[in-house]
Amino acid sequence: MRFGALNDGHPEKNRLDADDIGEGEAIVSTNGRIIRGTWSKESVTGPTRLFDGSGRPITLTAGQTFVQVLALSYGWEVREGIRLDVRRPG
């Protein structure tokens, strides 16, 4: 995997771009749930696509998305959180 500065018009944010082509395991946390599936990317300029365990595309929650790329040698664990019932007054 090759990392370089993300050309998003905001160099002051020091964001990195990962040039990763291929496919692999994905764990996506969006809209209060965890989805285990896969990712795929066919070219450096192509989109990264996310699929659930049944092969259906995953739709991310609107807004900013944070992506964490981990080395295969890194030990990690994902635990289900507690979904809070947040109700807004009104």
KEMAR-300690 format. One record per atom (N, C-alpha, C): residue number from 1; residue in three letters; atom name; x, y, z. Coordinates in steps of 0.2 Angstrom, whole numbers, plus 5000, padded with zeros to 4 digits. Layout:
BEGIN
+-----+------+------+------+------+------+
! seq ! type ! atom !    x !    y !    z !
+-----+------+------+------+------+------+
! NUM !  ala !   CA !    X !    Y !    Z !
...
+-----+------+------+------+------+------+
***
This chain:
BEGIN
+-----+------+------+------+------+------+
! seq ! type ! atom !    x !    y !    z !
+-----+------+------+------+------+------+
!   1 !  met !    N ! 5004 ! 4994 ! 5000 !
!   1 !  met !   CA ! 5000 ! 5000 ! 5000 !
!   1 !  met !    C ! 5004 ! 5006 ! 5000 !
!   2 !  arg !    N ! 5002 ! 5011 ! 4996 !
!   2 !  arg !   CA ! 5006 ! 5017 ! 4996 !
!   2 !  arg !    C ! 5002 ! 5023 ! 4998 !
!   3 !  phe !    N ! 5005 ! 5027 ! 5003 !
!   3 !  phe !   CA ! 5001 ! 5033 ! 5005 !
!   3 !  phe !    C ! 5004 ! 5039 ! 5003 !
!   4 !  gly !    N ! 5000 ! 5044 ! 5001 !
!   4 !  gly !   CA ! 5003 ! 5051 ! 4999 !
!   4 !  gly !    C ! 4998 ! 5056 ! 5001 !
!   5 !  ala !    N ! 4999 ! 5062 ! 5000 !
!   5 !  ala !   CA ! 4995 ! 5068 ! 5002 !
!   5 !  ala !    C ! 4988 ! 5067 ! 4998 !
!   6 !  leu !    N ! 4983 ! 5068 ! 5001 !
!   6 !  leu !   CA ! 4976 ! 5068 ! 4998 !
!   6 !  leu !    C ! 4975 ! 5075 ! 4995 !
!   7 !  asn !    N ! 4974 ! 5075 ! 4988 !
!   7 !  asn !   CA ! 4973 ! 5081 ! 4984 !
!   7 !  asn !    C ! 4966 ! 5083 ! 4984 !
!   8 !  asp !    N ! 4963 ! 5085 ! 4990 !
!   8 !  asp !   CA ! 4956 ! 5087 ! 4991 !
!   8 !  asp !    C ! 4955 ! 5095 ! 4992 !
!   9 !  gly !    N ! 4961 ! 5099 ! 4990 !
!   9 !  gly !   CA ! 4960 ! 5106 ! 4991 !
!   9 !  gly !    C ! 4961 ! 5109 ! 4998 !
!  10 !  his !    N ! 4963 ! 5104 ! 5003 !
!  10 !  his !   CA ! 4963 ! 5106 ! 5010 !
!  10 !  his !    C ! 4970 ! 5104 ! 5012 !
!  11 !  pro !    N ! 4976 ! 5106 ! 5010 !
!  11 !  pro !   CA ! 4982 ! 5103 ! 5012 !
!  11 !  pro !    C ! 4983 ! 5104 ! 5020 !
!  12 !  glu !    N ! 4980 ! 5109 ! 5023 !
!  12 !  glu !   CA ! 4981 ! 5111 ! 5030 !
!  12 !  glu !    C ! 4978 ! 5105 ! 5034 !
!  13 !  lys !    N ! 4974 ! 5101 ! 5032 !
!  13 !  lys !   CA ! 4971 ! 5096 ! 5036 !
!  13 !  lys !    C ! 4976 ! 5089 ! 5036 !
!  14 !  asn !    N ! 4981 ! 5089 ! 5032 !
!  14 !  asn !   CA ! 4986 ! 5084 ! 5032 !
!  14 !  asn !    C ! 4983 ! 5077 ! 5031 !
!  15 !  arg !    N ! 4978 ! 5076 ! 5027 !
!  15 !  arg !   CA ! 4975 ! 5070 ! 5025 !
!  15 !  arg !    C ! 4979 ! 5066 ! 5021 !
!  16 !  leu !    N ! 4979 ! 5059 ! 5022 !
!  16 !  leu !   CA ! 4982 ! 5055 ! 5017 !
!  16 !  leu !    C ! 4978 ! 5051 ! 5013 !
!  17 !  asp !    N ! 4980 ! 5049 ! 5007 !
!  17 !  asp !   CA ! 4977 ! 5045 ! 5002 !
!  17 !  asp !    C ! 4980 ! 5039 ! 5002 !
!  18 !  ala !    N ! 4977 ! 5033 ! 5002 !
!  18 !  ala !   CA ! 4980 ! 5026 ! 5001 !
!  18 !  ala !    C ! 4978 ! 5024 ! 4994 !
!  19 !  asp !    N ! 4983 ! 5022 ! 4991 !
!  19 !  asp !   CA ! 4983 ! 5019 ! 4984 !
!  19 !  asp !    C ! 4983 ! 5012 ! 4985 !
!  20 !  asp !    N ! 4977 ! 5009 ! 4986 !
!  20 !  asp !   CA ! 4976 ! 5002 ! 4987 !
!  20 !  asp !    C ! 4971 ! 4999 ! 4982 !
!  21 !  ile !    N ! 4974 ! 4994 ! 4978 !
!  21 !  ile !   CA ! 4970 ! 4991 ! 4973 !
!  21 !  ile !    C ! 4969 ! 4984 ! 4975 !
!  22 !  gly !    N ! 4963 ! 4981 ! 4974 !
!  22 !  gly !   CA ! 4962 ! 4974 ! 4976 !
!  22 !  gly !    C ! 4955 ! 4973 ! 4980 !
!  23 !  glu !    N ! 4955 ! 4969 ! 4985 !
!  23 !  glu !   CA ! 4949 ! 4967 ! 4989 !
!  23 !  glu !    C ! 4951 ! 4965 ! 4995 !
!  24 !  gly !    N ! 4947 ! 4965 ! 5000 !
!  24 !  gly !   CA ! 4949 ! 4962 ! 5007 !
!  24 !  gly !    C ! 4943 ! 4962 ! 5011 !
!  25 !  glu !    N ! 4944 ! 4961 ! 5018 !
!  25 !  glu !   CA ! 4939 ! 4961 ! 5023 !
!  25 !  glu !    C ! 4937 ! 4968 ! 5025 !
!  26 !  ala !    N ! 4931 ! 4970 ! 5026 !
!  26 !  ala !   CA ! 4929 ! 4976 ! 5028 !
!  26 !  ala !    C ! 4924 ! 4975 ! 5034 !
!  27 !  ile !    N ! 4925 ! 4980 ! 5039 !
!  27 !  ile !   CA ! 4921 ! 4980 ! 5045 !
!  27 !  ile !    C ! 4919 ! 4988 ! 5045 !
!  28 !  val !    N ! 4912 ! 4989 ! 5044 !
!  28 !  val !   CA ! 4909 ! 4995 ! 5043 !
!  28 !  val !    C ! 4905 ! 4997 ! 5049 !
!  29 !  ser !    N ! 4906 ! 5002 ! 5052 !
!  29 !  ser !   CA ! 4902 ! 5005 ! 5057 !
!  29 !  ser !    C ! 4898 ! 5011 ! 5054 !
!  30 !  thr !    N ! 4891 ! 5010 ! 5053 !
!  30 !  thr !   CA ! 4888 ! 5016 ! 5051 !
!  30 !  thr !    C ! 4880 ! 5016 ! 5054 !
!  31 !  asn !    N ! 4878 ! 5022 ! 5055 !
!  31 !  asn !   CA ! 4871 ! 5022 ! 5057 !
!  31 !  asn !    C ! 4870 ! 5018 ! 5063 !
!  32 !  gly !    N ! 4874 ! 5017 ! 5068 !
!  32 !  gly !   CA ! 4873 ! 5013 ! 5074 !
!  32 !  gly !    C ! 4874 ! 5006 ! 5074 !
!  33 !  arg !    N ! 4876 ! 5003 ! 5068 !
!  33 !  arg !   CA ! 4877 ! 4996 ! 5067 !
!  33 !  arg !    C ! 4884 ! 4994 ! 5064 !
!  34 !  ile !    N ! 4886 ! 4988 ! 5065 !
!  34 !  ile !   CA ! 4892 ! 4986 ! 5062 !
!  34 !  ile !    C ! 4890 ! 4981 ! 5057 !
!  35 !  ile !    N ! 4893 ! 4982 ! 5051 !
!  35 !  ile !   CA ! 4892 ! 4977 ! 5045 !
!  35 !  ile !    C ! 4899 ! 4974 ! 5044 !
!  36 !  arg !    N ! 4899 ! 4967 ! 5044 !
!  36 !  arg !   CA ! 4905 ! 4964 ! 5041 !
!  36 !  arg !    C ! 4904 ! 4962 ! 5034 !
!  37 !  gly !    N ! 4909 ! 4963 ! 5030 !
!  37 !  gly !   CA ! 4909 ! 4962 ! 5023 !
!  37 !  gly !    C ! 4915 ! 4962 ! 5020 !
!  38 !  thr !    N ! 4915 ! 4965 ! 5014 !
!  38 !  thr !   CA ! 4922 ! 4966 ! 5010 !
!  38 !  thr !    C ! 4922 ! 4972 ! 5006 !
!  39 !  trp !    N ! 4928 ! 4974 ! 5004 !
!  39 !  trp !   CA ! 4929 ! 4980 ! 5000 !
!  39 !  trp !    C ! 4932 ! 4978 ! 4994 !
!  40 !  ser !    N ! 4932 ! 4982 ! 4988 !
!  40 !  ser !   CA ! 4935 ! 4981 ! 4982 !
!  40 !  ser !    C ! 4937 ! 4988 ! 4979 !
!  41 !  lys !    N ! 4942 ! 4988 ! 4975 !
!  41 !  lys !   CA ! 4944 ! 4994 ! 4972 !
!  41 !  lys !    C ! 4948 ! 4991 ! 4966 !
!  42 !  glu !    N ! 4946 ! 4993 ! 4960 !
!  42 !  glu !   CA ! 4949 ! 4991 ! 4953 !
!  42 !  glu !    C ! 4954 ! 4995 ! 4951 !
!  43 !  ser !    N ! 4955 ! 5001 ! 4952 !
!  43 !  ser !   CA ! 4960 ! 5005 ! 4950 !
!  43 !  ser !    C ! 4962 ! 5011 ! 4955 !
!  44 !  val !    N ! 4968 ! 5014 ! 4954 !
!  44 !  val !   CA ! 4969 ! 5019 ! 4959 !
!  44 !  val !    C ! 4964 ! 5025 ! 4959 !
!  45 !  thr !    N ! 4962 ! 5026 ! 4953 !
!  45 !  thr !   CA ! 4957 ! 5032 ! 4952 !
!  45 !  thr !    C ! 4950 ! 5030 ! 4953 !
!  46 !  gly !    N ! 4948 ! 5023 ! 4954 !
!  46 !  gly !   CA ! 4942 ! 5021 ! 4954 !
!  46 !  gly !    C ! 4939 ! 5021 ! 4961 !
!  47 !  pro !    N ! 4933 ! 5020 ! 4962 !
!  47 !  pro !   CA ! 4930 ! 5021 ! 4969 !
!  47 !  pro !    C ! 4931 ! 5014 ! 4973 !
!  48 !  thr !    N ! 4932 ! 5015 ! 4980 !
!  48 !  thr !   CA ! 4932 ! 5009 ! 4984 !
!  48 !  thr !    C ! 4925 ! 5007 ! 4985 !
!  49 !  arg !    N ! 4923 ! 5001 ! 4984 !
!  49 !  arg !   CA ! 4916 ! 4999 ! 4985 !
!  49 !  arg !    C ! 4916 ! 4994 ! 4991 !
!  50 !  leu !    N ! 4910 ! 4995 ! 4995 !
!  50 !  leu !   CA ! 4909 ! 4991 ! 5001 !
!  50 !  leu !    C ! 4903 ! 4986 ! 5000 !
!  51 !  phe !    N ! 4904 ! 4980 ! 5002 !
!  51 !  phe !   CA ! 4898 ! 4975 ! 5001 !
!  51 !  phe !    C ! 4897 ! 4972 ! 5008 !
!  52 !  asp !    N ! 4891 ! 4970 ! 5010 !
!  52 !  asp !   CA ! 4889 ! 4967 ! 5016 !
!  52 !  asp !    C ! 4891 ! 4959 ! 5015 !
!  53 !  gly !    N ! 4890 ! 4955 ! 5020 !
!  53 !  gly !   CA ! 4891 ! 4948 ! 5019 !
!  53 !  gly !    C ! 4888 ! 4944 ! 5014 !
!  54 !  ser !    N ! 4882 ! 4947 ! 5012 !
!  54 !  ser !   CA ! 4878 ! 4944 ! 5006 !
!  54 !  ser !    C ! 4880 ! 4947 ! 4999 !
!  55 !  gly !    N ! 4885 ! 4951 ! 4999 !
!  55 !  gly !   CA ! 4887 ! 4954 ! 4993 !
!  55 !  gly !    C ! 4883 ! 4960 ! 4990 !
!  56 !  arg !    N ! 4878 ! 4963 ! 4995 !
!  56 !  arg !   CA ! 4875 ! 4969 ! 4993 !
!  56 !  arg !    C ! 4879 ! 4975 ! 4995 !
!  57 !  pro !    N ! 4878 ! 4980 ! 4991 !
!  57 !  pro !   CA ! 4882 ! 4986 ! 4992 !
!  57 !  pro !    C ! 4880 ! 4989 ! 4999 !
!  58 !  ile !    N ! 4885 ! 4992 ! 5002 !
!  58 !  ile !   CA ! 4884 ! 4995 ! 5009 !
!  58 !  ile !    C ! 4883 ! 5003 ! 5007 !
!  59 !  thr !    N ! 4878 ! 5006 ! 5010 !
!  59 !  thr !   CA ! 4877 ! 5013 ! 5009 !
!  59 !  thr !    C ! 4879 ! 5016 ! 5016 !
!  60 !  leu !    N ! 4883 ! 5021 ! 5015 !
!  60 !  leu !   CA ! 4886 ! 5024 ! 5021 !
!  60 !  leu !    C ! 4881 ! 5030 ! 5023 !
!  61 !  thr !    N ! 4881 ! 5031 ! 5030 !
!  61 !  thr !   CA ! 4877 ! 5037 ! 5032 !
!  61 !  thr !    C ! 4880 ! 5043 ! 5029 !
!  62 !  ala !    N ! 4875 ! 5048 ! 5028 !
!  62 !  ala !   CA ! 4877 ! 5054 ! 5025 !
!  62 !  ala !    C ! 4882 ! 5058 ! 5029 !
!  63 !  gly !    N ! 4887 ! 5062 ! 5027 !
!  63 !  gly !   CA ! 4892 ! 5066 ! 5031 !
!  63 !  gly !    C ! 4899 ! 5063 ! 5030 !
!  64 !  gln !    N ! 4903 ! 5065 ! 5034 !
!  64 !  gln !   CA ! 4910 ! 5063 ! 5033 !
!  64 !  gln !    C ! 4911 ! 5056 ! 5035 !
!  65 !  thr !    N ! 4916 ! 5053 ! 5032 !
!  65 !  thr !   CA ! 4917 ! 5046 ! 5033 !
!  65 !  thr !    C ! 4924 ! 5045 ! 5035 !
!  66 !  phe !    N ! 4926 ! 5042 ! 5041 !
!  66 !  phe !   CA ! 4932 ! 5040 ! 5043 !
!  66 !  phe !    C ! 4934 ! 5033 ! 5041 !
!  67 !  val !    N ! 4940 ! 5032 ! 5038 !
!  67 !  val !   CA ! 4942 ! 5026 ! 5036 !
!  67 !  val !    C ! 4949 ! 5024 ! 5040 !
!  68 !  gln !    N ! 4949 ! 5018 ! 5043 !
!  68 !  gln !   CA ! 4955 ! 5016 ! 5047 !
!  68 !  gln !    C ! 4958 ! 5010 ! 5043 !
!  69 !  val !    N ! 4964 ! 5011 ! 5040 !
!  69 !  val !   CA ! 4968 ! 5005 ! 5037 !
!  69 !  val !    C ! 4973 ! 5002 ! 5042 !
!  70 !  leu !    N ! 4972 ! 4996 ! 5043 !
!  70 !  leu !   CA ! 4976 ! 4992 ! 5048 !
!  70 !  leu !    C ! 4981 ! 4987 ! 5044 !
!  71 !  ala !    N ! 4987 ! 4987 ! 5046 !
!  71 !  ala !   CA ! 4991 ! 4982 ! 5044 !
!  71 !  ala !    C ! 4989 ! 4975 ! 5046 !
!  72 !  leu !    N ! 4990 ! 4970 ! 5042 !
!  72 !  leu !   CA ! 4987 ! 4963 ! 5043 !
!  72 !  leu !    C ! 4991 ! 4960 ! 5050 !
!  73 !  ser !    N ! 4997 ! 4963 ! 5051 !
!  73 !  ser !   CA ! 5000 ! 4960 ! 5057 !
!  73 !  ser !    C ! 4998 ! 4964 ! 5064 !
!  74 !  tyr !    N ! 4994 ! 4969 ! 5063 !
!  74 !  tyr !   CA ! 4991 ! 4972 ! 5069 !
!  74 !  tyr !    C ! 4986 ! 4969 ! 5072 !
!  75 !  gly !    N ! 4986 ! 4968 ! 5079 !
!  75 !  gly !   CA ! 4981 ! 4964 ! 5083 !
!  75 !  gly !    C ! 4975 ! 4969 ! 5084 !
!  76 !  trp !    N ! 4969 ! 4967 ! 5083 !
!  76 !  trp !   CA ! 4963 ! 4971 ! 5084 !
!  76 !  trp !    C ! 4957 ! 4967 ! 5085 !
!  77 !  glu !    N ! 4952 ! 4971 ! 5088 !
!  77 !  glu !   CA ! 4946 ! 4968 ! 5090 !
!  77 !  glu !    C ! 4940 ! 4973 ! 5089 !
!  78 !  val !    N ! 4935 ! 4970 ! 5087 !
!  78 !  val !   CA ! 4929 ! 4975 ! 5086 !
!  78 !  val !    C ! 4923 ! 4972 ! 5091 !
!  79 !  arg !    N ! 4921 ! 4976 ! 5095 !
!  79 !  arg !   CA ! 4916 ! 4974 ! 5100 !
!  79 !  arg !    C ! 4909 ! 4978 ! 5098 !
!  80 !  glu !    N ! 4904 ! 4975 ! 5099 !
!  80 !  glu !   CA ! 4897 ! 4978 ! 5098 !
!  80 !  glu !    C ! 4896 ! 4983 ! 5104 !
!  81 !  gly !    N ! 4894 ! 4989 ! 5102 !
!  81 !  gly !   CA ! 4893 ! 4994 ! 5107 !
!  81 !  gly !    C ! 4886 ! 4994 ! 5109 !
!  82 !  ile !    N ! 4884 ! 4999 ! 5113 !
!  82 !  ile !   CA ! 4877 ! 4999 ! 5116 !
!  82 !  ile !    C ! 4874 ! 5004 ! 5112 !
!  83 !  arg !    N ! 4868 ! 5003 ! 5109 !
!  83 !  arg !   CA ! 4864 ! 5008 ! 5105 !
!  83 !  arg !    C ! 4860 ! 5012 ! 5110 !
!  84 !  leu !    N ! 4861 ! 5018 ! 5110 !
!  84 !  leu !   CA ! 4857 ! 5022 ! 5115 !
!  84 !  leu !    C ! 4851 ! 5024 ! 5112 !
!  85 !  asp !    N ! 4845 ! 5025 ! 5116 !
!  85 !  asp !   CA ! 4839 ! 5027 ! 5113 !
!  85 !  asp !    C ! 4839 ! 5035 ! 5115 !
!  86 !  val !    N ! 4841 ! 5038 ! 5110 !
!  86 !  val !   CA ! 4842 ! 5046 ! 5111 !
!  86 !  val !    C ! 4835 ! 5049 ! 5108 !
!  87 !  arg !    N ! 4832 ! 5052 ! 5112 !
!  87 !  arg !   CA ! 4825 ! 5055 ! 5109 !
!  87 !  arg !    C ! 4826 ! 5063 ! 5110 !
!  88 !  arg !    N ! 4824 ! 5066 ! 5105 !
!  88 !  arg !   CA ! 4825 ! 5074 ! 5105 !
!  88 !  arg !    C ! 4818 ! 5077 ! 5108 !
!  89 !  pro !    N ! 4819 ! 5082 ! 5112 !
!  89 !  pro !   CA ! 4812 ! 5085 ! 5114 !
!  89 !  pro !    C ! 4809 ! 5088 ! 5108 !
!  90 !  gly !    N ! 4802 ! 5087 ! 5109 !
!  90 !  gly !   CA ! 4798 ! 5091 ! 5104 !
!  90 !  gly !    C ! 4793 ! 5089 ! 5101 !
+-----+------+------+------+------+------+
***
